[in-house]
Amino acid sequence: MSSAADGETPAVNGTGAVADLTAFQRDILRLLEREDHQKGTSIRAGLEEYYGIDVNHGRLYPNLDQLVDRGLVEKETRDRRTNDYALTDAARDALDRRDRWVAGGDE
């Protein structure tokens, strides 16, 4: 079994795809699940509203990049300064599997 704690990146379609993420990263995915194709500033605003505190650039963007590297988020350039972030199909499947697991159902 691979684990992010062991320094391994779990397969996107494996059961660890969401389980090995931080809560902050899962919150980013949930935010994108509600409203896909967001700018980083929109994601930041949604997280700040939920957490009730400022979310700094140095926390948000490295986590977004890790989600992109894991194949859970797609990143596209909107213009020279702005990127668009969206869930991948693999992320939607992984979130669905996690929801079923949390509900006590089959994976």
N, C-alpha and C positions, 0 to 999 in steps of 0.2 A: 504494500500500500504506500503510495507516495504522499508526501506531506510537505506543505510549504515550510513547516518548521524544520524539515530535514534539508531544506535548500532545493527541493525539487519542485518543478511546476507540474501540477496534475493535468492530465488530459482534459481538454475543454469539455468533452462529452462524458467524462468520468464523474463518479459521484462526488469527488473532491473539488470539482470546479467551483462551487460556491462555498462549500464547507470550509475550505482553506483560506478564504478571503477574510480580511478584517471586517469588522462591523461597519466601518466607514466606507469601505469599498462596496459592501452589500447595499448600503444606503444609497450610494451613487447609482448602482444598478436599478434599485427600486424607483428612484427618481426618474431615470430614463425609461423605465417600464411604463410609468404613468404618462410621461410626455417625451416621446422620442425626438431625436434630432434637435439637441439643445446646444447652445454656446456654453463655453466654460463659465462665463459670468452668470448665466441663468442657472446652471447646476449649483454654483456657489451660493446664489441667492436662495435657492430651495433648501440647501443644507443649512444655511444660516437661520432660515425661518424655523426649520425643524429643531435644530440644536439650541437656538436662542443665544448663540455666540458668533463672533466673527470666525470665518473659515479663511485662513490665509492662503495665498497663492502657493507658498512652499509646501503646503499640505495637500491641496487639491490636485494640482497638475502632475506631481509624481505618481499619485494614486491612479489618476486617469491613464497615465502612460503605462502603468503596470497592468491595468485592465485591457488596454489595447494590446500589449505584449502577450497577454494570455488568450487573446482572441475573443474576448467577451464584449468589447466595445470597438466600434469602428470610428476612426478619426479622419475627417476630410477637411480640406482647407476651404473656408468660405471666402475669405479675402486675405490680404497680406498679414493681417493681425488677428484674424478670428478663425477658430476651428469649430467644426460641427461634430458633435458626439452622438452616436446612436448605438443601441444594442444590436448585437449580432443574433442570428437565429440560435446559435449555440448557447448564448446567454439566456435567451428566452426559454429554451429547453431545460437548462440547468436550474433556472429559477422555478420552473414548473415542477421539476423533480424535487426540489427542496420543499416547495409548498406541500406536495403530496406526502413527503416524509414527515414534515412538521405536523400535518393533520393525522398522521398515524396510518396513512395508506401505503400502498406499494410504490416502489420507485419506478 
